[in-house]
Each structure stands twice: as structure tokens, then as C-alpha cells.
Amino acid sequence: MSYPLLETIDSPADLRQLERRQLHQLATELREFLIESVSQTGGHLSSNLGTVELTIALHAVYDTPADRLVWDVGHQCYPHKILTGRRQGMDKLRMRHGIAGFPKRCESEYDTFGVGHSSTSISAALGMAHAARLKGEARKVVAVIGDGAMSAGMAFEAMNNAGVGDADMLVILNDNEMSISPPVGALNNILTRLTSSKTYNAARSAGRHMLGFAPPLLELARRAEEHVKGMIAPGTLFEEFGFHYYGPIDGHDLDALIPTLENLKGLKGPKFLHVITKKGQGYKLAESDPILYHGVGKFSADQGIASGKGGGKLTYTQVFGDWLCDMARADSRLVAITPAMREGSGMVRFANEFADRYHDVGIAEQHAVTFAAGLACEGLKPVVAIYSTFLQRAYDQLIHDVALQKLPVVFAVDRGGLVGADGPTHHGTFDLSFAACIPNLAVIAPADEAECRRLLSTAFAHDGPSLVRYPRGSGSGTLPSTELDTLPFGKGEIRRQGQGVALLAFGSLVSAAVAAGEVLDATVANMRFVKPLDVELIVELAGNHSLLVSIEENAVIGGAGSEIERVLAERGLNVAVLRLGLPDRFIDHGEQGQLLAELGLDKDGIVRSVRERLANQSPDRTAQ
């Protein structure tokens, strides 16, 4: 496909040389390029299609990178990347050694702040605005945040601070009535009422055209608006925070966006622009199903994503979703909670079948955990479905509100370990370390899909808080039963009996350990529990093996291997230990299997590490 105008844009400076009428053609080409490119690589699509015009307008008006543009979450930044010199790198998007799927400071000077989690943009932009003031720099700062991300408390904490401090910054609310799952909560209702008001929209539309031609009237119009706003949008939330509120305006209308941004650029103080966009804009398939096209694999741009594919392995997420519904039928106390990840956490069926026991709290992980604690206080059995990387955002609540009070909350922690193309902001590489040190909290790591179901039941039956951690995608393909049977609490098992070396594997790496054990003729233990550890099994293996090897898809510092060493040291057992896990650095994006191989956590890597250790081990130790 040919993109004659887009191919001339290697930086925003090139874009700023275009005439206004050419920007419309640029938007058309950019949208077509996005569809073609993402269909060949996979990635986030509908959110990016919705920000094409907004991105063009921002780079046309602001002097980026001198002016700071901060994206929230960042899954809508592909147009930004394409226009800032990375168009030719899109064929390696999210691939090993290719460009990242999110803004990344080390990748480009135009990526002013690295993101991947939501609701951070206003805080970061506020810091940049204050830094500019302290340094005497005239740069402008813009934060772009979605309506889903606005539901998080951090966004309002930042606005509360910015309004009082009279920061010179612009916050753009990209309101597309979506996060990843359908929008929820009071804020969404407020925005919906505001944008659906015919009177308000008529007033805004007239004002937009007038102000586009007569910028000096902007302040006069704003003051006049204060007198009528009470009749149109009572108590506008954002103005109460100290921001001058403007909008809503059509986020796909360049002839509205550019004059508005130009006017706002000349005003001082905290400003808030409400922009209405549509996820999937310009691609009918994505417009009709923005959730399906939020995060996509490779697909045919002409035919769209094929539905009804069969024959694939059952994923851990599907195992959890099925278990959740089955357990809900068996126990009326079960209540399920998700922080805006209904689809990703496998809860669509539960939401439909048990609507009165389903709670999507929006992008509010802290609230999700404490809400679950409140339910547990009243005798219910909450299950919080959450990604490992997002649980990090509710660590204080996990400790104080759940574990300290010994409340029976089950955390179904998806995406434990390396997740692949989304990279370091989404890898679940720290959960075993940060969870195992919390008193009262059981930390459980299933070896396969069948065991995942049984250990979820085990956690649910436990009279205390528990965390069941499983990886993204599929495992060894072991089909779970339809029963709700449990496994012995705190006990592992021997998967293979060998000699000399014992491989103590946790969770997702048990299958690789078994394969390595065949090559090494090693004993392989499926430990199942990081906490409580099966101390009896560890002591037994230490007594008849010369080398114990801990294997985990988690940071090696403070992980399960460290706990094994602690157990041995406390009992005075002098046996060599080799700890295999993730190194002390952030792991970049790439295909899961490829990353595990590079880090030595596949079969060959385990074999290689064990043989190297045996070769270097002192004779007195190997003789034990």
C-alpha cells in the first residue's frame, strides 16, 4: 500500500510544515497504515485508531519534543510513534529488539515518560510543569488521559495538587466511553450525561467555531460561561479542582482540535480539555467491537479477526473462568471482583451468569482489594481476579487490609511471570517475592492447567488469605476435571525420581524442569506452595541429593529459592543450592518462549546451568 504523504513525515517538524488541508489526508493515510501494520504484527488497535487526529493536532500545535507530551497507559501511542520517526520500525513492533508497544524514554526523546499502567500522566506532567517553572523554561506540558484511566484515584490526587498549585499545564480527557472493558462507575455516568446534553453540546459547538476565528474572545466566553454553566452542567467536577474546563469537542475533527489547542496553548494555569473520540474510528470492524480489537494478534485486515477458532489449548485464564462459575454454583458466598479486566481475566461468563455477585470496580486496584476485605468481614468469600503487574498497585491494601486481618480473600493472579510482547510494565516478575514475605498470606503456584483448578479450590477452602499465581496463555495442556476437589495444603509432590540433583520447581516452569530432569537423571519436585513451603519435602531432598536447584519464573532476589536456602540454613543442612530465576534487571519485550530461552529458564538452559554448577562444585560437596 502506498502512503505518499505519511512517508514524507520523519518528525513532527515535517508535520508542522504541512498546510491544514493536508493534515486531513495525513490522518487518512496514518489510519490506513495503522490497520495494515498492526494486522501484520499484532498489538493494540482500536485505541490507536481513536487517537489519530488528536495525535496529529498535538504535534501540529505544540513544539515537541521541547514541549512535553505525556500519554497515559500508552496503548494509544502508535500514531505518536509513527509520526516521531519510528514508522519504519513498526514491522518489528513489540518483537525482540524491536520498538516497544508503549512509550519508552530510552527509545525516543519524544517519549517523555515511560508508561504501561494507567492514571500516571497527570502526576508526571505536573512534575514536568513545575520543573519548567523552577528552571525558568517556557515549555508547555500536555497530559492525555482516557476516561477509563480517570476512574483511578491517582488521577484525582494529581488534579487536586495541580489545581491548588496553579500549574501551567493542559490535561486532555480522551473520552471514548471505554477502557478495556465497558466503562463503569459514577464518573462515567457524569461524562455520559455531560456529553449527551443537547443544550450543552449546542452551546459548545457554537463557541468552538466562534473562538476558532476570534481567539481574544476566549476569556470573555469563559467568564460568560460561568453564569450559565449551572443550568447546563451543574457543579462541573473538573472546575471544582481548579482547572479551567473546555469542551466537549469532537476529537476526530481537526478543524476543531487545532484552533482549540492553539488557543489553550496561549493561556496560563491548569486547563482541562474534554475530547470525544471513538475507539476503532475509521475501521468498521473495530468500531463495532472495540473490545475484540483492543489487543489483537495477527489477522487479515480485509476479513477481520476470525471468530470461532477451535482446537487450541485451554488457557489458564479459561480454566479460572470455568472454575469461578462452577464454584459460584457450589457456594453462594462467592463474590468476584475485577479492576476493569473482565475479558482479560476470563470473567465474561461469570458476569453474565452471576451478575449480582460480579463487581467491576474500574481501574482502581487499591479499592478492589479493600472492597474485597469489606465483603470478607461480613462472611462472604471474595475472589479478586487481577494481573500480577496490577496487584503491585495495591500492595499496601494486600498487607494491611487483607493479610493483617487474616481475611479469606482469594487472589487469582493472572499473567504471573513473563507475558511477552507487552514488556517490562506488564511482566509479572515480582509477585512471589513481594507476596511470600507477607505474614498470613498463602502463595500458591500451580504446575499445569489441571492443578490450577484444584489449587484454586484449595485456596478457596483455606480459612485465610491466599494468592494463586498462574502464567499467561497455556501450559502443558493437562485438562482439568470438572470436580472442585482440593489438594493437601502446603504440600508438594515428586514428579520424577532421580539421583544426585533435585530440581525444585515452582509453577509454570515445572514442565521445563521435568524435561531437564530426564536429561540429567535428576529428581524433580513440583513444590506447588511458595508459602507455606513444604519443609518436610525440602529436608528429605537435602538428605539424599548433593545439589538442590530452585527454579522459578520470578525475580531470583527474594524469590522461592531464597526461602529454600533459609529453610536449609535454619536446620543446619549443608547442601549446595543453585537458584535459577529472573535476573536483577527489567526484562524487555519479546515472545515468551524466546525470553525464557535467553534467560536460561527453558529445558536446555536448566540443563546447562546445572552442568556448569556441577563442574565447578567442590569435591567435598559433590561427595555428599
N, C-alpha and C positions, 0 to 999 in steps of 0.2 A: 504494500500500500504506500502511496506517496503522500508526503506531508510537506509541501513546498514552503509554507510559512514557518511552521514549527521547526523545521530543520535549519532555519537561519537564527534561531534563538539558542545561544550558548550561555547566556547570563541574563539576569533581569535588566541589565543596562541595554541589551539589544531590544528587549521588550519595550523599554521606555522610549525607544526611537520610533516605534510604530505609531501610525495615526489611529484615532479612536475607532474608525470603521474597520481597521484591520484586526482589532482585538476580537471582534465577533468571529472572524474567520479563524483566528488563532484558537479560540475556545472550541470551535467545531473540530479542528484538527487534533487538538490536545485530547478531547474526549474520545475520538476515534482511535488515537494512538494508545490511550489507556486500555480500552477494551481489547485491542489486538495484543498488546503487550502482556497484560495480566492473564489473558486466556492461555498464553503460552508458558507462563511461569507459575501461575497461582499467586495468591496474595489477597489483599483487601481490595474490593472492587466498588461496591455500592457507595461506601463512604467517600471514596475518592472522586467518583463521578459527580457527587453532590457538591464538591468544593472547587470545581474547575474555574468558574467565573470569579468566585471570591478570591482565589489564589492569584489569578491574573490581575484583578483590580488592586490587590495589596501590593504586588510587586510593581505595578504601574505607577502607583501613587507614592509609595514610600521608597526611600533611598537605601534599599537593602544591599549589602549586609550592614552598612553603617547604622541604619535604623534596625531595631531588633524585632523580629517576628517570632513569636513563641506559639507553637502548636500544642494543643492538649491531646493526650494519648498518642497522637501521631499516626494513627492508621488512616488518616485522610491527607497525608503529606506527599503522595506520589506526584500530583501536579507540581507541587513545590520543588520536588527533586528534579523533575524533568526540566523545569524552567531555570534551574540553577546549575546547569552544566552536567547533569547526570543522565541525560536522555539515552545516550549510547550504552550506559551501564544497566539499563532496565532489563536487558535479556538475561542478566545474572542476578536479578532481584531475589534477595533472601537466600541465595545459594552460597555455598562455602566460598569465601574470599570475594563474594560479590557485594553489591550495596545492600544496606540494611533496609528492612521494611518500616523502620521508624526513624525519626530524626536522631542524628548521632553526631556529636560535636567534633569528633576526630575525623569524620567523613567529609565535612564541608563547613566553611566559615558561615554559610547561610543557615546551618542548623545550629541555632543559638543556644538550644537547651535540649539535652538528651531526654527522651521520654519513652513511655511504653505503658505506664499506668496512668489512670485518669486523674483529672482535677488538680494538677500541679501548675498549670500555665499561669494563673493569676498571681500566685505566690512568686514564681520565678520572674515574671515580668515586673512585678512590684519591686523586687530586689534590683533588677536592672535599671528601673526608673530612678530609684533612689541613688544608685551608684552613679548614674549620669549626672544627677544634680550635685552630688558631692564632688565629682570630678570636674564640674563646670562644662559638661558636654551637652550639646543641643540635640542630641539624638532622640528620636521618637521610639516608643515601645508599644507593641501591639500584642495582645494575647487573644488567641482564637480558641474558644471552648464550646463544646456541644451541650445541648440541653440535657443529655444523659449524664455527662460529667458534672453539670451544675447541681446535681442532686447530692453530691458528696459534701460533707461538712467542711472539708479543707478549702473548697472554693469560697464558701461564705466566710470562713475565717480570714482569708486573704482580702475579700471585699470589705470586710469590717475594718481591717487595718488600713487598706488603701483609701477608703472614703474619709477616714479621720485624718490621715496624713496628707491629704490633698495631693496625691501622687499624680504626676503628669503622664498618664497612660491611657490607652484605649483598650477596653475589653469588648470583643465581638462575640456575641452569643450566636453560634451557628445552630439554629433551631430547625431540626429536620424531623421532630417528633419521634425520634428513635435513639436508642443507644445501640446495644446489640440485640437485646430482647426488646419487646414492645415497652414503651415508656410507662412508668408507674409513679404514683405519689402526687402530693398536693402541688408541688412546683409545676409538674406537667399540666395539671388542671388549670393553674393560673395562666400559664403561657397559652394554652389552648383557648381559654376564654378571651384573653387579650387579643390574639391574632384572628379570632373568628368574629370579633365585633365589627359589624359593617360601618358603624359610625366612626369608630376609631381608625379603621383602615381607610375610609374615605378622607378623613382629616389628614392622615399621614401621607396618603398619595398626593393630595393637593399640595401639601407642604413640601414634599420631596421635589416636585417639579419647580415650584417657586424658588426654593433655596438653591436648586441647581443652577439657576440663572442669576440669582441675586444673593451671593454669599453674605454680604453685610447684613442682610435681614435675619440671619440665623439666630443671633442672640435675641432680637426682638421677638421672633416667633417662639423661641424657647420660653421667654418670660410670659408671653400671652398664653402659651400652652398651660402654664401652671394654673391659670384660673379656670380652665375648662377640663383639666385632667380629672378632677374629682368626679365629674359627670360621666367620663368615658372609661377611665381605668382607675378606680378608687385605690388610694394608697399604694401606688406603684412601688413594688418591692425594692427595685434597684435604686431608685431615687432616695429611699429611706436609708440606704447605705452610704449616701453622699456622692453618688455618681449622677452625672447628667445623662439622662436616658433619651435615646433617639431610636426611632423605628416603630413597628417592624417595617423592613423593606425587603423587596424581592432579591434574594441572593443569587439569582440567575440573570438579573438584568444589569448588564454592565453600564448602561446609560443612567442607572440609578445609583449603583455602587460607587462608581468612580467620583462623581461630583460630591456625594455624601462624604466619602473618605477624604477628599481634598479639603472640604470644609472643616471636618473634625480635626484634621491634621493641624490646622491653624489655631485651634482652641487649647487652652491650658487646663490642667486639672484632670481628675478622673472622669472618663467618659465611657458610656456603655451603649453599644450599637446592637440592636436586635435584628438579625438577618434570618430570613426564612428560606430554607433550601429543601431540596428533595433528594433523599438517598436514591442512587441509581439513575439520576437525571440523564436523559438522552439515550438510555438503553432500556427499552421497554420491558425486557425480561427482569432486569434488576429493579426497575420501578415497581413492578407488580409483586416482587418477592424480595425486598431488600435484606431480609434476614438470611435467606438462602445464599444471596450473593454478597454477603458481608465479607466472609473469608472463604475463598474458593481455591480448589486445586486447578489443574489444567483442564480446559474444556473447549468446546467448539464455540467460537464467538457467534457464528451464524445460527447454530442449533440450540445453544444454551447448555446448561448443566443437565446431563442425563439423569432422569429420576428412575427409581425402582430397580437400581442395580442390586444384584444378588450374588451370593457365592463368596463374599468377603468374610474375613474373620470377625467374630463378635468382639467389639471393643470393650475395654474396661468401663468406659462411660455407659455403654449399653447394659453391661452387667449390673452396674449400680442402679440405673433407671428401673430395670426389671425387679431387682431386689427391693427397691424402695416401694414399689406398688404392691408387691407380694407381702412385705412386712406391714404395710399400712392396712391391708385387709385383715391381717392376723392380730394387729394390735392397734386399737383405736386411739391410743395415746400418741402415736407417731405424728409429728408435725414437721414439715420440710421447709427449709429456708434457703434462699439463694440471693446473693448480691448481684442481680442483673445478669445472671448467666444461666437462664433456663435451658436454652438449647445446648450450650457448651457443656453443661453438667448433666445432661441426659434426663431432664425433668419435664419434658413436654407432656408425656403421657400421664405422669403424676398430676400435673397441673390441671389436666382435663378431667381425670377420674376422681381426684380428691381436692377439688377447688377450695373447699372450706378449710383444708389443712395445708394449703400451699401459700407461701409468702415470698414474693419477690420484693425485696426492700430497696431496690435500686442500687446504684454504685455507692454503697455505704457499708463497707466491710465491718467497721467498728460496731455500728448499730446492729448488724446482723448477728454478731456474736453475743452482744449483751441482751438483745431481744431473745435469743435462744436461752440465755441464762434465766431470764424472767419467766419464760414458759416452763423451764425445768423446775423452778422454785414452786410452781403450782401443780407439780405432779405429771406434767406431760413429758414426752421423750423426743426432744428436738433433734433433727438431723440437719446439719449445716453443710450444704454442698458448695465447695469452694475450691478454686485453683490454689495450688501450693504458693505460687508467687503472690496471690492476692491475700492469702492468710497472713502474710508478713505485715500487712497494713493494719491488722487487728491484734497485734501481739500483746499489747497491754491488757486488752479485754480477755484474751485467751488465758492470761495468767491470773489477773485479779478477779474477773467476773465469773469465770468458769472453774478453773483449776483450784484456786484458793478455797472456793466454796464446795468443792467436790461434787459439782452438779453433773448429772448424767446426760451430757450433750455428746452426740457423735459427730465428729468432723469427717466428712467424706472428702478427702483431699485428692483431687484430680491433678493430672499433669505433674506428678512428682518426678524429679529427675530432669533429663534433657528433653526439651519439647521440639527442637528442630529449628524451623525457619524463622520463628519469631525472635529467637536470640536471647541475649542475657537478661532482658527485662521480663521475660516470660519463663525461663528455665526455673524449675523447682528444685534448686540445688542446696538449699539450706535447711529444709524443714526437719530432717532427722536431728540435726544439730540443735536448732533452736527449740524443738519440742521436747527432746529427751531430757533436757535439763530442768524441765518444769515439774515440780512435785505433783503427785496425784494423777498425772496425765499418762494414760497408756498410749504407746506409739506402736502401730502395727503395720507391717509391710507384707502384703500377700505376694506369693511367688507366681501365681498364674490366675486366670480368669475364674476357674472353679474355686480356688482357695479364696479369692477376693469375696465371693458371695458368702462363703462360710465365715470368714473373718468379719465381715460387716455384721452378720448375725451375732457373732461373738461379742463385738463391740456394743451392739445394741442391748445385749443381755447384761452387760457389765454395769454394776452399780457405781458409776463414776464417769468422769470424762475420758473420752478415747478418740484417737485420731487414726483413721485407716488411710494409708497413703498408697496410691497406685499411679502407674505411668500413663502417658498419653498413648492413644492407639491400642493396638492389640498386643497380646503376649504370645505364649507358646501355642495358643489355640485350644487349650483344655476346656471343654464345655462344662459349664456349671450345671448342677442338678436343679430341680425345681423346688427342692426342700429348703427349709430355713434352719438347717442343723448348724451346730456350732463346733468349734474346735477347742481343745484344752487351753485355758487361759495361761499365757506366759510360757508356753512350751513350743519348742521347735521339733524338728524331725531329721533323721538321717535319710538323705535321698540316694546316696551311693556310699558303699563301704570300700575303703581303700587302705593304703598304708603310708606311713611316713609324713605325709602332708594332709592337713584337713582344711578344706575351703569352707568358711563360714559365710554364707551369702544371705543378703537381705533383699527381699522384694524382687524387683524387676530383673536383677542380674543372676537369679538362681539358675535359670536355663543355661546361661553362658557358663556358669560355674560347673554345672553338670557336664557340659560338653568338654570343658577344660579338664575336669576330673577324669574323664575317660582317657584322655591323652596322658595325663600324669599318673594314672592309677591312684588318685587321691580320694580321700573321704570327702563327701560333700554334705554339708548340713544346711537345710533350709531353716533359718533362725526364726522367721515369722515375726517375732517380737523384738523391737529395739528397746522397749521398756514395757513391762519388766523383762530383762534378759533371762534367758534360760541358763541360769548359772550352773545348774547340775550338768547340763549338756556340755557347757564350755569346760568345766573341770574334767569331765570324762574324756573329752577330746585332747585336752592338755596332757592327760596322763599316758596316752598311748600314741602321740604324734610328736615329731620333732619340730614341726613348723605349723603354726596356725595362720591362716590367711583370711583376713576380713575383706569382704567385697561388697561395696555399696555404691549406688548411683546418687551420691550426696557428697558434699564437701568433706574431704578427708579430715580436716581440722574439726575436732569436736564431734565427729560422727560416731557411728556404731562401733567402729574399730577402736576408737579411744576408750569406749566403755568396756570392751573386751579386755583391753590392756589393764584398765583399772581393776576389774574383777580378778585377773591373774595376780596383779601386784598385791592386792589386799590379802590374798591367800598364800602369798609367798611362792607361787608356782613359776619356776624358772624355765619358761618355754619361749622360743623365738616367735615373734609376731610380725607379719607383713601386712600393712594396711593399704588396701587398694581402694581408691575413690577419686573424686574430682579434685584437681589441684587448686592451690590457693590463688586463683585468678578467675575473672569472669569469662565464661565460655561464649565464644561468638556464635553466630547463626550458621546453620548448615543442616543437612539431613541427619536424623537421629543416629542411624547406624554408622554413618561416616564419622560423626563426632565421637561416638563410643570407641570406634576402632582407633582413631587418632589419640585418644586418651588412654588406650590400653585396657579398656574395660569390656572388650569382646573376648571370645574364646581364645584367639591367638595371643591377644595382649596379656591375658591372665597366665597362660602357659609360659609366655616369655618372661614375665616378671617373676614367677615362681622359680623358674630355672636359673635366672640370674641370681636370685637370692640364695638358692641352694649352692650355687657355685662359689658364692662369696661368704657363706656361713662357716663359722669356725668349727674345727673338727670336734671339739668337746661338746658343742651344741648339737651337731648332727648325729652324734653317737647316742643321744638320749633316747 
